[in-house]
Amino acid sequence: MLIRALAALALLGLGPVSVRAADPLADVCEKVNSKLVKVFGAGGFSRLNNFGTGILISPDGHVLTVASQLLDTPDLVVHLYDGRRMKAEVLAVEPDLDAAVLRIKVEGKKNGEPTGLDLPYFDFAQAAARPPAKPADWVLAFTNQFEIALRDEPLTAQRGVLSAITRLSGRQGVFDFPYTGDVYVVDAVSNNPGSAGGALTDRAGNLLGVVGRELKNAQTNTYINYAVPVWAKVQVTVRVKENGKDEDKTLTLSLPEFVAKGMKGEYKAVKGERPPAGEGGWTGIVFVPNVLARTPAYVEDVVPDSPAAKAGLRPDDLVSFVDGEPVGSIAAFHEFLRTRTRPGGTIRLEVRRGEGLQSVELTLGSPPPKPAAAPPPAKK
C-alpha cells in the first residue's frame, strides 16, 4: 500500500509534505475522488487490462464508463471511494459514443429497486448544460491508470491544459475507432492503461468529460490524450431495409440522451449495417495538378454553386486542416472524404490564405453525375 501511495504522489507531482488538508487542490481531489469508482472485469490478454475507471452519475449507484472489453463478464466489480467492493451490471452500451452505463448491485435488492446507497455523484444533465471548456483552460484528469488505486486508495490526479477541441480520428491497432465526434485534447499524459472512463474536470471539480482510451491518431500515428465531452454528439449512418429496399439513414447520437435513457434501462443501441465506403461527400474544390507523391492541397478553382463556392473558398487557398487533422497532400484529403464522409455531412476546414488561417465549414454534396460516354461513330 505504501508503494502505491508513493507512486500516486509521484504521478501527481506532489511530495508527502505538500499535500495538506488546507490545500484547495487537495479539497477538489478529495471531492472528485468520492464520485469515482475503480472498475474490474474481463481482461488478461496481451494489452487488454482487466481494470479501468468509472464516474458515479446518481446517488443510487449508476456509473458512466467506456464501452470496453471489461464489461464482457458476469463478474463485473467496482470499488467505491470508501473501500467497499460491490458487484455491478451493465444497463446500456453504445460503441459509437464509446460509452456504457452500469448500475451497482446491492444484495437483497431486485433489479429496478432503489439501492439505498446514497452516494456522492456528478449530476450529468447539469454538467452537460454548462458552457463547454475552452482551449487554454486549466483541467484535471482523475483515473485509475496502471491500477495504482484499489479499494479506498485515491485515484491519480493529473493537472493539464486543454489544448484543443477537435474531431477524433483514432485507431486501435489496425482498426479505426468507432467514435468520431468532438473531443477535448489534453496537454497531459492522461490516457494510460486503466484511465479509460475517468473524469476530466475543471479546477473547481466540475465534470467536463470522460477520459478516453489509449488511441493513436490515424494521421500522425502518435498517441492522443483526450476526453469525450459531456455534451458530445456524433452522426452515424446505417443501412436499413425499408419497403423492401436498402436505405441509408443518418442518426444523431448524444451522450446526455444516452445517459438519461441508459439510467432508466430504456436505451436501444443503434442497429443496422454501416454502408460501404464509396466516393464520400463532394466539395467542389478543384486542386492543382497532383503530380508529386505529396502535392500540397492548393486550390486551383472551385465549381460554381458548389459547397466550396458557398463557403467562400478561393484559388490559391491551401487546405491545411480538415476536422482538426493536418492535410499532408491532395491524396490524403481525397482519402479522408472517401472513407469518412457522406453527402449531407459537414466538415471544418482550416485554410491558409496569405499569411493567416481562415476557418470554413462545408456541407458536403453528392458527387455530380459523370458525363455519359460518347456513342461510337457510325460505321460507313
C-alpha positions, 0 to 999 in steps of 0.5 A, a space after each residue: 500500500 505504501 508503494 502505491 501511495 508513493 507512486 500516486 504522489 509521484 504521478 501527481 507531482 506532489 511530495 508527502 509534505 505538500 499535500 495538506 488538508 488546507 490545500 484547495 487542490 487537495 479539497 477538489 481531489 478529495 471531492 472528485 475522488 468520492 464520485 469515482 469508482 475503480 472498475 474490474 472485469 474481463 481482461 488478461 490478454 496481451 494489452 487488454 487490462 482487466 481494470 479501468 475507471 468509472 464516474 458515479 452519475 446518481 446517488 443510487 449507484 449508476 456509473 458512466 464508463 467506456 464501452 470496453 472489453 471489461 464489461 464482457 463478464 458476469 463478474 463485473 466489480 467496482 470499488 467505491 471511494 470508501 473501500 467497499 467492493 460491490 458487484 455491478 451490471 451493465 444497463 446500456 452500451 453504445 460503441 459509437 459514443 464509446 460509452 456504457 452505463 452500469 448500475 451497482 448491485 446491492 444484495 437483497 435488492 431486485 433489479 429496478 429497486 432503489 439501492 439505498 446507497 446514497 452516494 456522492 455523484 456528478 449530476 450529468 444533465 447539469 454538467 452537460 448544460 454548462 458552457 463547454 471548456 475552452 482551449 487554454 483552460 486549466 483541467 484535471 484528469 482523475 483515473 485509475 491508470 496502471 491500477 495504482 488505486 484499489 479499494 479506498 486508495 485515491 485515484 491519480 490526479 493529473 493537472 493539464 491544459 486543454 489544448 484543443 477541441 477537435 474531431 477524433 480520428 483514432 485507431 486501435 491497432 489496425 482498426 479505426 475507432 468507432 467514435 468520431 465526434 468532438 473531443 477535448 485534447 489534453 496537454 497531459 499524459 492522461 490516457 494510460 492503461 486503466 484511465 479509460 472512463 475517468 473524469 476530466 474536470 475543471 479546477 473547481 471539480 466540475 465534470 467536463 468529460 470522460 477520459 478516453 482510451 489509449 488511441 493513436 491518431 490515424 494521421 500522425 500515428 502518435 498517441 492522443 490524450 483526450 476526453 469525450 465531452 459531456 455534451 458530445 454528439 456524433 452522426 452515424 449512418 446505417 443501412 436499413 431495409 425499408 419497403 423492401 429496399 436498402 436505405 441509408 439513414 443518418 442518426 444523431 447520437 448524444 451522450 446526455 440522451 444516452 445517459 438519461 435513457 441508459 439510467 432508466 434501462 430504456 436505451 436501444 443501441 443503434 442497429 443496422 449495417 454501416 454502408 460501404 465506403 464509396 466516393 464520400 461527400 463532394 466539395 467542389 474544390 478543384 486542386 492543382 495538378 497532383 503530380 508529386 507523391 505529396 502535392 500540397 492541397 492548393 486550390 486551383 478553382 472551385 465549381 460554381 454553386 458548389 459547397 466550396 463556392 458557398 463557403 467562400 473558398 478561393 484559388 490559391 487557398 491551401 487546405 491545411 486542416 480538415 476536422 482538426 487533422 493536418 492535410 499532408 497532400 491532395 491524396 490524403 484529403 481525397 482519402 479522408 472524404 472517401 472513407 469518412 464522409 457522406 453527402 449531407 455531412 459537414 466538415 471544418 476546414 482550416 485554410 491558409 490564405 496569405 499569411 493567416 488561417 481562415 476557418 470554413 465549414 462545408 456541407 458536403 454534396 453528392 458527387 455530380 453525375 459523370 458525363 455519359 460516354 460518347 456513342 461510337 461513330 457510325 460505321 460507313 
